[in-house]
Amino acid sequence: MAKVNSIESQVSNNSKQGYNEMLKKGETIAFSAYRASSQSLSTGTKVLFNQVWTNVGNGYQPRTGIFIAPHEGLYHFSAVVMSTNSAQLFLKMYHNKIATSGSDILGDGYKTGSFDVVLYLQERDEVYIASTGGYTIYSDSDKYITFSGHSIF
């Protein structure tokens, strides 16, 4: 058992060292943001995930809801959204003003939808989530809605 603990400790130390080296090189880009209140939306309004857990590389802009790629590369994005009680919510994820995917939620009760995409971005490309009409996105202090992304390479 001591040998296993020693190996786990060594792997953990190597992971931390590798992470710290990537941060020094400025290669790591990662963000995770949320919203702790509802937001009324009209056509084209961006969802403002205005609270940030992580923003390594400062690519995510919480005041605008837009991720701006600090450098060229392959990125993974995911988001979870929630409708108000028994109301429709139709949102799209955009890459440079072009819709890449959508989430259309409809039904009884509060419903969740999700996004999960991998995009190749050029430096300064933008990714965000916006409304297709007049809807309300639901959240509260339980932080039901999130938007996250990270560079793959």
Secondary structure, DSSP 8 states (H G I E B T S, - for coil): -HHHHHHHHHHHHHHHHHHHHHHHHT---EEEEEESS-EEE-TT-B----EEEEEETS-EETTTTEEE-SSSEEEEEEEEEEB-TT--EEEEEEETTEEEEEEEE-SSS--EEEEEEEEEE-TT-EEEEEESSSEEE---TT--EEEEEEE--
